[in-house]
Structures are given as structure tokens and as C-alpha cells.
């Protein structure tokens, strides 16, 4: 579970960065 949360937290910034690039 901890690993999963870690992955989500790490992937969130990447997703927001991609969204910013698209916008």
C-alpha cells in the first residue's frame, strides 16, 4: 500500500506538468 501511495504521489506532478504543456 505504501508503495502504491508513493507511486501516485510521484506520478501526480508528472501528470500536472503534462497538462500544463497541453494547455
C-alpha positions in Angstrom: 0.0 0.0 0.0 2.8 2.4 0.9 4.4 1.7 -2.5 1.2 2.4 -4.3 0.8 5.8 -2.5 4.4 6.6 -3.3 3.8 5.9 -6.9 0.7 8.0 -7.0 2.4 10.9 -5.3 5.3 10.7 -7.8 3.0 10.5 -10.8 0.8 13.4 -9.8 3.4 16.1 -10.6 4.2 14.4 -13.9 0.5 14.5 -14.9 0.1 18.2 -13.9 3.3 19.0 -15.9 1.9 17.2 -19.0 -1.4 19.1 -18.6 0.4 22.4 -18.4 2.2 21.6 -21.6 -1.0 20.7 -23.3 -2.7 23.9 -22.0 
